[in-house]
Amino acid sequence: MSKTRTISIKDLTCNTYSVKDNSDRGCHTACKSEIKVGDKVVIDNYFTLVTE
């Protein structure tokens, strides 16, 4: 059973995050200011959905 992981955009504390994409690697690095609601970022080795 998988647990849905979410984080509020205002709770992002780092300057850069790995954001899920369709590349061969599966993610790319983005600045906090580039992250938007609906993106999935890597936190503690899990993709976490960014909410409002």
Buried (B, 14 or more C-beta within 10 A) or exposed (E): EEEEEEBEBEEBEEEEBBBBEEEEEEBEEBEEEEBEEEBBBBBEEEBBBBEE
